Structures are given as structure tokens and as C-alpha cells.
């Protein structure tokens, strides 16, 4: 997740990676994308490939489409090393990503259109679901066989950046970044090197399943004033009225903890990346999950763990078996479209009572 001083946001971005001159795309969250390039091409080749390819764009729902085209364009000439061919000759690029069915189909369509428009470049897609994505990527990188364009979560950017595996985009003279928000742009920096460019931002929110709320005869909450206690009470009410339904979901990721800490006047990390959260803040975060499970607001631990590892289209929220849960706003269409559920985004609970807004 992006750790930014003001708000927690989800980001998608472009960057350039370094080890054997390949390109990668990172998913930058506060949960979604960056493009990077492995560092075995000459600076001239990188500059040639990137020149004119990074354009100004807005962070709306169309951004992922634009990003994918930009990613492929940026990769031109950067990765002929592993595939044979020269920078000005035929190039084959491998593009790896994860995501829901909507992202998967759109990405495949973009690749198809890009290949048709650029006959000297062949982009080959390598899709994986989230659960096995990182082990597969780690194995590929260790074997010096990673894809050329890689969607990557922001949490891993520093890990690969610290290895010197990502190309420093600041070396590209014609790269235009003046229209980027400075905080967002800094998300792609590692020790002063720009290894990724954010391609879109979103935010964590609560999704309410209106079908479930209607069946439970529960009114949509006022998200300008509600608290976490209100959230858990809604979960208990839904679970009681619709047996077998998980009232609410309780997030347990570092992003959820980050927001909880901010709302309680604390921090997960300091400016140097050290963990500084207070023990009492951490204890209260886990106590909330325990309370939710014990009181029926959410599922038992076994059901909760099963739900947290399920494919998106098989989660309780997507299948109409959950009333409310946290999700990135960019995931709404995928969740709603999986089985035709009627979902509505709400602000996070606790913001009106918070020491500092979490999102």
C-alpha cells in the first residue's frame, strides 16, 4: 500500500526495472499498478523506447486501459535481450498480471489491439491469480526468467529496488513527470531512484450489498457519521436475520492496519520505514476482529480465513453472502459483475470520530 502522509490510496503505476533489462509493472496499493524495466539495456535503448510513450492522463476508470498501452509502448526495445532481436527490429515481450475477470479480459484485448497496431512488437500475456502470483514471480526472477512487463504490488517495489533490479527512470531525459502529484510520484522512488510511475489511484472504502441489506431489512447507514461500533452492529443484525450470511468483513491487511492506526492518532511506519505502531493500537486492531467473530458480526475464524483466500468471484461479497466489507473502489465493478450483485460504495467507518482521517 502507498504510505502517504495525507491519505491512504491505491495506486497503479509505470516504472522501469534493472536486472536483465526487462520491464515490470507494479501494483501500488493504498492495492494497484507500476511499470518497471530490468536493467540490462543501455540508457540509449531505454530512452528510445520510452520517448514519447509516457503521456499525461487522468486517474479515472479508463486509466488501466491507458496504462496497459503505455506499459507495452514503454517496453519497446527494452527487452529484446531475452528474446533475440535488436532495439529497432522485432521484439517479443512477456506481460504478467493478476486481477479479476474484468481486468483479465480488458488486458488481453489491449494486448491484441497493441500487437495489431505494432507489427514489429509481440506482447505475450501471462495471467495468474493473486494466490500464486508472488511465488511464481519470485521463482522466475531467481531463475533470470521473469516476464518483461510485470504488474507488481507497491509493497514489493522496494524489495526489488534494493537489489538494484529496477532501472532508474530519471536517466531518461525525455521522461515527462511534471503533471504528476509529487506525493504520488514519490511512490515509485527507491533511495532517490525513480523505479515506477503511478498510473492510477483509488481509495479503500466499504462496499454495501444492497440486495443483502434489503433482505435483512437493514437500512443503508449514514456513512458521514458512522463508527466502527455501528459497522459491527450492522453485521450482527444481518447475520441474525439471514443465517449463513456473514454480516460484515473485517480487513486484516497492512493497509487496514495503516488506516486503523491513523484513525487512532498513530502510525504504522515512520519516515525511515521503521515499524513504530504502539502495542495498544495493534492490540485494539486485533481485538476488533475477535469481537466481530465472537458476537456474530462476521464469520468464525475458519470461515473468515476461507473467505479471505477465495478467488474474487467466489468471495462472500461477490456471491451475495455478505452485507458489507472493505474493498478498493477500483474493485467495485469486478465484485458487482461476478454474480450480478447490487453494490454501493460508502465511506469508511470511524472517519468522523478519528484523530486523523484514515483514507
Number of C-alpha atoms within 10 A of each C-alpha: 23 26 25 14 10 12 16 24 25 27 29 33 33 34 31 36 32 23 21 23 27 32 34 34 35 32 32 33 28 29 25 29 31 33 33 37 34 27 23 21 22 11 17 14 19 26 20 19 21 24 17 14 19 21 13 12 14 13 16 12 13 11 17 20 16 18 27 25 19 20 30 25 20 27 32 28 27 34 31 23 17 19 12 12 14 14 19 13 12 17 23 21 24 21 25 21 24 20 19 18 16 14 17 17 12 14 22 17 13 19 20 15 12 19 16 12 10 13 10 13 21 19 22 18 18 14 15 17 15 16 12 10 16 16 10 12 18 13 12 13 15 9 9 12 14 24 25 30 35 30 28 28 24 29 18 15 26 17 12 17 24 12 10 17 25 31 31 25 26 16 14 18 12 15 16 15 14 9 11 16 10 10 13 21 19 19 25 30 20 19 9 10 16 24 35 35 30 29 34 28 27 21 18 26 20 23 27 22 24 19 16 23 20 13 12 17 13 15 10 14 14 12 17 13 14 17 18 14 13 15 24 26 18 22 26 20 19 29 24 16 14 18 10 12 21 29 34 32 28 23 15 12 9 13 22 18 20 23 24 25 25 24 21 18 15 18 21 21 14 11 10 6 9 9 11 11 18 12 9 8 19 15 10 14 17 14 12 15 18 15 13 24 22 13 15 20 27 29 25 16 13 9 13 16 11 13 18 16 12 13 14 21 17 16 18 25 31 23 17 21 21 27 32 30 24 20 19 20 20 20 18 18 15 18 26 20 15 18 14 13 18 17 23 16 19 20 18 24 24 23 22 15 14 16 14 19 20 25 19
